[in-house]
Amino acid sequence: MIAALIFVVSVAALGQFFVSYCRAVLSSGRKAALSDGVRDAAHIESPAVAASDFARILTLARICPEAGHDTRELRAVRVYYYLLDLLERAARSLSPPVAAWAELERQGCAHFAAVTLDRRIAHSRELMRQVYHNHF
Amino acid sequence: MLGPSVHVLWFISLLLEIAVLVCALYRRAFARYLALNLYILCSLILTVGLELCRRGFGIASFTYFLGYYCSNSLLCILKYFVIVQLYRLVFAKTDIGKEIRAAAALLLAATAMFSYVFVQHSQGHHLTARFVVELEQNLNFLGVVLVYLLWGAMLKLRETRTRLIQFCLALGIYFSATAGTYALRNLFPSLEPAVLRCIPLIAETLLSLAWAYTYLMVPEEARLATAPLAFRLPGQSPPRAPQMVNAR
């Protein structure tokens, strides 16, 4: 009985700590606004980035040269996104508030990926500008 | 016998512990987070020492047996000191360091006493092993409760130091994963060899990874609002503004 109680408490705490940790790691990207350039490039029409855009934005971000050391963060976001995706599917019929929460978190992940893409596009442009400047 | 996957995990964990220490020294944060770094340093030394002991005396020897359980209990207590240091850092402005130290010592003594009372009827040298296992399990669960309370205090006090937040949350993940695994082992003893043996090692590896990442990527001056980090379902109200802290 005590072991079962400890297990339930630990799993509940693990869930909360994990979500808060992922949010703490992703927090830098959540606040940043997106430029018009990245909205055009990724065909983002609504003010908020949709969760379903995540895969497309991630593919575009992979094509661009890396800016700084953001690949690890992007990988962590991808893992978090797919875990949320599983949770959202499982909770859709069982618990709609949990599913709604997972959807919001997935939107946060998509926004983070869009911010990374934005940074990489800006970095690519800067590289192009430097190459142009050196040659001409 | 240990499987190859356990050996690989063990080696990765060792490398990550070295990485934590290197990153702490590189960022000049060794003294600031002394308990945390000492825990990692001791873990590194004890892991290597234990491996040498295993090779020298064999896994079935009494020396290895003693070394294994002594190192485990020492690391458990050091982990406990890491939590105490995080508490002291969070409550640094409130000047309750002495109270925190006293409460921590009392809790540790009470947990050790409780663990001893629980296993005192065991016979022979197995008493040491059972006591250490019991103490480890109890300290892990105590760790979950203490880190959870610390996280609650951080939210309430609107703690903004990103490093501190990430250290605390990573420790919370580690303690809850380990305590949950021990509880599951007690519930289903037959699961132990197949699934549950690796989880504490994976949790330890991830803890080192998270701490190394925090040292390397998060500068000491980085600040972060904690309120948006709290787990809240849509429709739940955000936390109320904190009361004034009595800062002397």
HADDOCK unambig.tbl for C-alpha pairs under 7 A between the chains (distance, minus, plus):
assign (segid A and resid 3 and name CA) (segid B and resid 183 and name CA) 4.78 0.50 0.50
assign (segid A and resid 3 and name CA) (segid B and resid 186 and name CA) 6.38 0.50 0.50
assign (segid A and resid 3 and name CA) (segid B and resid 187 and name CA) 6.30 0.50 0.50
assign (segid A and resid 4 and name CA) (segid B and resid 183 and name CA) 6.66 0.50 0.50
assign (segid A and resid 4 and name CA) (segid B and resid 187 and name CA) 6.87 0.50 0.50
assign (segid A and resid 6 and name CA) (segid B and resid 180 and name CA) 6.72 0.50 0.50
assign (segid A and resid 6 and name CA) (segid B and resid 183 and name CA) 6.14 0.50 0.50
assign (segid A and resid 7 and name CA) (segid B and resid 180 and name CA) 4.64 0.50 0.50
assign (segid A and resid 7 and name CA) (segid B and resid 183 and name CA) 5.25 0.50 0.50
assign (segid A and resid 7 and name CA) (segid B and resid 184 and name CA) 6.44 0.50 0.50
assign (segid A and resid 10 and name CA) (segid B and resid 144 and name CA) 6.95 0.50 0.50
assign (segid A and resid 10 and name CA) (segid B and resid 176 and name CA) 4.64 0.50 0.50
assign (segid A and resid 10 and name CA) (segid B and resid 177 and name CA) 6.83 0.50 0.50
assign (segid A and resid 10 and name CA) (segid B and resid 179 and name CA) 6.27 0.50 0.50
assign (segid A and resid 10 and name CA) (segid B and resid 180 and name CA) 5.07 0.50 0.50
assign (segid A and resid 11 and name CA) (segid B and resid 176 and name CA) 6.60 0.50 0.50
assign (segid A and resid 11 and name CA) (segid B and resid 180 and name CA) 6.24 0.50 0.50
assign (segid A and resid 13 and name CA) (segid B and resid 176 and name CA) 6.20 0.50 0.50
assign (segid A and resid 14 and name CA) (segid B and resid 173 and name CA) 5.30 0.50 0.50
assign (segid A and resid 14 and name CA) (segid B and resid 176 and name CA) 5.18 0.50 0.50
assign (segid A and resid 14 and name CA) (segid B and resid 177 and name CA) 6.32 0.50 0.50
assign (segid A and resid 16 and name CA) (segid B and resid 231 and name CA) 5.95 0.50 0.50
assign (segid A and resid 17 and name CA) (segid B and resid 169 and name CA) 5.57 0.50 0.50
assign (segid A and resid 17 and name CA) (segid B and resid 172 and name CA) 5.99 0.50 0.50
assign (segid A and resid 17 and name CA) (segid B and resid 173 and name CA) 5.62 0.50 0.50
assign (segid A and resid 18 and name CA) (segid B and resid 173 and name CA) 6.20 0.50 0.50
assign (segid A and resid 19 and name CA) (segid B and resid 231 and name CA) 6.72 0.50 0.50
assign (segid A and resid 20 and name CA) (segid B and resid 229 and name CA) 4.92 0.50 0.50
assign (segid A and resid 20 and name CA) (segid B and resid 230 and name CA) 5.88 0.50 0.50
assign (segid A and resid 20 and name CA) (segid B and resid 231 and name CA) 6.51 0.50 0.50
assign (segid A and resid 21 and name CA) (segid B and resid 166 and name CA) 6.49 0.50 0.50
assign (segid A and resid 21 and name CA) (segid B and resid 169 and name CA) 5.62 0.50 0.50
assign (segid A and resid 21 and name CA) (segid B and resid 170 and name CA) 6.86 0.50 0.50
assign (segid A and resid 23 and name CA) (segid B and resid 229 and name CA) 5.64 0.50 0.50
assign (segid A and resid 24 and name CA) (segid B and resid 166 and name CA) 6.89 0.50 0.50
assign (segid A and resid 24 and name CA) (segid B and resid 229 and name CA) 6.36 0.50 0.50
assign (segid A and resid 97 and name CA) (segid B and resid 233 and name CA) 6.28 0.50 0.50
assign (segid A and resid 97 and name CA) (segid B and resid 234 and name CA) 6.34 0.50 0.50
assign (segid A and resid 98 and name CA) (segid B and resid 233 and name CA) 6.45 0.50 0.50
assign (segid A and resid 100 and name CA) (segid B and resid 234 and name CA) 6.82 0.50 0.50
assign (segid A and resid 101 and name CA) (segid B and resid 233 and name CA) 5.57 0.50 0.50
assign (segid A and resid 101 and name CA) (segid B and resid 234 and name CA) 5.80 0.50 0.50
